[in-house]
């Protein structure tokens, strides 16, 4: 017999709070990359997605075209 009970859904408030908490967490993690010489937006945010938080040997070096990621910091 098929289940006809409605599936629970998240309210708009719950979705909004979840997105705000995720943005605050992402911004906090991105600030670790700015301490290593990376541009805050968009580079630090992208590095959080691709590399997580910076290790002691990771950061950004200045180049003529702008800071670039390096693992030889």
VOBA-1610 file (N, C-alpha, C; in pm, whole numbers, padded with zeros to 5 digits, always signed):
BEGIN
Unk+00084-00117+00000Unk+00000+00000+00000Unk+00090+00125+00000Unk+00068+00219-00091Unk+00153+00338-00100Unk+00133+00431+00021Unk+00241+00496+00058Unk+00238+00591+00167Unk+00181+00723+00117Unk+00070+00765+00172Unk+00005+00888+00127Unk+00023+01004+00224Unk+00100+00984+00329Unk+00123+01091+00426Unk+00210+01199+00361Unk+00180+01325+00386Unk+00261+01433+00328Unk+00401+01433+00388Unk+00497+01461+00303Unk+00637+01469+00347Unk+00659+01602+00419Unk+00737+01604+00526Unk+00763+01731+00596Unk+00848+01823+00508Unk+00817+01952+00512Unk+00891+02051+00435Unk+00946+02156+00531Unk+01059+02214+00493Unk+01118+02321+00574Unk+01042+02450+00549Unk+01023+02528+00653Unk+00956+02657+00638Unk+01051+02757+00574Unk+00998+02867+00527Unk+01081+02972+00466Unk+01180+03027+00568Unk+01137+03042+00692Unk+01225+03094+00796Unk+01343+02999+00820Unk+01317+02869+00824Unk+01422+02770+00844Unk+01522+02774+00729Unk+01473+02786+00608Unk+01561+02794+00491Unk+01647+02919+00496Unk+01587+03033+00532Unk+01660+03159+00539Unk+01769+03154+00645Unk+01737+03101+00762Unk+01835+03091+00870Unk+01948+02997+00830Unk+01917+02888+00764Unk+02020+02793+00718Unk+02115+02859+00620Unk+02062+02936+00526Unk+02146+03005+00428Unk+02233+03110+00497Unk+02178+03186+00589Unk+02256+03288+00660Unk+02368+03226+00743Unk+02340+03116+00811Unk+02443+03048+00890Unk+02554+02996+00798Unk+02517+02941+00682Unk+02616+02892+00586Unk+02703+03006+00534Unk+02644+03122+00504Unk+02722+03237+00457Unk+02817+03289+00565Unk+02769+03293+00689Unk+02856+03338+00799Unk+02973+03242+00817Unk+02947+03112+00812Unk+03054+03013+00824Unk+03152+03025+00708Unk+03101+03039+00587Unk+03187+03051+00467Unk+03274+03177+00476Unk+03216+03289+00523Unk+03291+03413+00538Unk+03400+03397+00645Unk+03368+03328+00754Unk+03468+03305+00859Unk+03585+03223+00806Unk+03555+03119+00730Unk+03662+03037+00672Unk+03742+03115+00568Unk+03676+03200+00491Unk+03745+03280+00389Unk+03839+03382+00452Unk+03808+03428+00571Unk+03896+03526+00636Unk+04033+03468+00667Unk+04042+03336+00684Unk+04173+03273+00704Unk+04262+03288+00582Unk+04202+03289+00464Unk+04280+03307+00341Unk+04323+03452+00322Unk+04242+03547+00369Unk+04282+03687+00356Unk+04401+03716+00446Unk+04412+03646+00558Unk+04529+03661+00644Unk+04655+03611+00576Unk+04641+03528+00474Unk+04754+03474+00400Unk+04782+03551+00271Unk+04720+03669+00254Unk+04749+03756+00141Unk+04659+03739+00020Unk+04550+03666+00032Unk+04458+03644-00081Unk+04351+03753-00082Unk+04298+03783-00201Unk+04186+03876-00212Unk+04065+03814-00143Unk+03990+03897-00069Unk+03877+03843+00007Unk+03768+03789-00086Unk+03724+03873-00180Unk+03620+03830-00275Unk+03680+03842-00414Unk+03675+03746-00497Unk+03618+03614-00487Unk+03720+03507-00450Unk+03849+03544-00447Unk+03954+03443-00434Unk+03945+03364-00304Unk+03930+03429-00191Unk+03925+03358-00063Unk+03805+03265-00054Unk+03691+03310-00104Unk+03572+03226-00103Unk+03593+03102-00191Unk+03655+03120-00306Unk+03683+03006-00395Unk+03782+02909-00335Unk+03883+02961-00267Unk+03983+02874-00206Unk+03924+02792-00092Unk+03823+02844-00023Unk+03755+02766+00080Unk+03689+02644+00016Unk+03630+02663-00101Unk+03563+02551-00170Unk+03663+02450-00224Unk+03777+02497-00276Unk+03872+02406-00341Unk+03977+02350-00246Unk+04015+02426-00142Unk+04124+02383-00054Unk+04088+02378+00094Unk+03970+02424+00131Unk+03934+02429+00273Unk+04006+02543+00341Unk+04048+02523+00464Unk+04121+02627+00536Unk+04269+02617+00502Unk+04342+02729+00509Unk+04482+02727+00470Unk+04571+02656+00572Unk+04666+02577+00522Unk+04770+02520+00606Unk+04880+02623+00623Unk+04979+02593+00704Unk+05087+02689+00726Unk+05169+02715+00601Unk+05169+02622+00506Unk+05250+02640+00384Unk+05166+02689+00266Unk+05040+02728+00287Unk+04954+02775+00179Unk+04925+02924+00195Unk+04905+02990+00084Unk+04871+03131+00085Unk+04865+03184-00057Unk+04882+03314-00072Unk+04882+03377-00204Unk+05007+03462-00217Unk+05066+03458-00335Unk+05182+03539-00365Unk+05141+03652-00458Unk+05206+03765-00446Unk+05178+03875-00536Unk+05242+03849-00672Unk+05165+03866-00775Unk+05211+03855-00913Unk+05162+03978-00987Unk+05216+04005-01105Unk+05170+04123-01179Unk+05019+04124-01205Unk+04959+04008-01222Unk+04816+04001-01248Unk+04733+03995-01119Unk+04797+03997-01004Unk+04727+03990-00876Unk+04772+03868-00797Unk+04723+03855-00672Unk+04763+03741-00589Unk+04719+03608-00650Unk+04807+03509-00639Unk+04776+03376-00692Unk+04805+03273-00583Unk+04728+03165-00581Unk+04743+03059-00481Unk+04879+02992-00495Unk+04938+02958-00382Unk+05061+02879-00381Unk+05060+02789-00258Unk+05123+02672-00272Unk+05138+02585-00154Unk+05282+02590-00104Unk+05357+02688-00151Unk+05495+02710-00104Unk+05502+02846-00036Unk+05427+02864+00067Unk+05416+02993+00135Unk+05522+03006+00242
//
